Amino acid sequence: MIELPFLLITGLMLCAFFTVGYASQRLRFPSVLAYILIGAAVSFWFAKNPLLHLASEVGIVLMFFVLGLEFPLARMVAISKKIWPSGLLDVLFNFCGTFAIAWSFGCDPMTAFMVGSVAYATSSSMSAKMLDEQKRLAHPETEFILALLIFEDLVAPILVSVMAGADVGEGFTPITLLVLLLKLVGLTAGAMAFGLYGFRRAASFVERHIDDDFMPLFSVGIALGYAGLAVFLGLSEILGAFLAGMMLSETGRSRELEHLSLPVRDLCLPFFFFGFGMSIRFEEGISDLGLMLMLILWAVMGKLVSVYVGGILFGLRPKHACRAACSMVHRGEFSAVIASLAPPSWRVFGGIYILATAGIGILLFGKAPSIANWFDGQRKRLNTPKRSERSSKSMIRGGNVSKE
């Protein structure tokens, strides 16, 4: 078998991604879903390459680094105070609710825990990509969506750690959980300290050299370095990248630093979604079709209800809460990581579940504005007769009074 040079493979893939991206734009089909489907289609014969995996890691890290640049510390503190009720509601519906469904279908507690973990988190990478593609970053509900995604990114590493401990036969003790929480707190506290006492003071340096050709090395280096520190601690690189962006936002030059990172991000990001599609395997067959259908239904309903109510608790108007709810159904990278730790008989179950919810969620995301407009119209229409009825009753009472 002829082994093709890495440069030739990379060039062909970039040209293929260009073709898919262009066709998706012309057909108004989500490019993210197209990359995932292609990856799933070729997963049987496409050999994995560590350098391609590296490109996908760089792409996803820079995506969340750019997002973090939009959230200075003061803004993050204000958001965190508001997101806790919504985040806990999300856990209740989409982890605990799925756990209960799997248990009621006869799964043992550890398997039910695995199924609940796979079903819990919305795909942060797909959400960020589609918010950017559809130019919805400035919408009122975007702050809530991103805050809830970050909340999920704090909970999901705990779930991954439990599954990883069970996979290698280690008990997940309260001490292990405490250590994991301390790592999360330490990584976040470190980012806050670096931002306030380091990068804020370096604002004049960044402003003076922002147009120099070595500045991309500075911004991308910080992003990859802090994401790598998160991985070293057993946490998510997504969280580390977001915190890196938050740190550098304290320089006051977020917009310029974002433009330095965008070309590298856009070059590498398709590899991530393609690789995610390749991680979905179908060799073993579905273990329980009834449970699968029930969980897909709950994946949609659980997110719609919990995110809508959570949005209202966060302070959104009903229309914006509905738009947020329709934008968070898709599962993704954390679900794939957790599914990869499951027994072989359940991996294909997880893969099909992720692919199905990703497809449904991405389509709902595209329709979210029109669904929210329809929902708002129906809500106002239901309230209008009540007002009219009250007005009529008032007029009748007024007439009776005048007669008397």
Helices and strands as residue ranges (DSSP letters): H 6-27, H 31-41, H 50-68, H 73-91, I 92-96, H 97-104, H 109-120, H 124-133, H 142-167, H 174-194, I 195-199, H 203-209, H 215-232, H 237-248, G 249-251, H 254-278, H 289-314, H 318-325, H 333-340, H 344-403
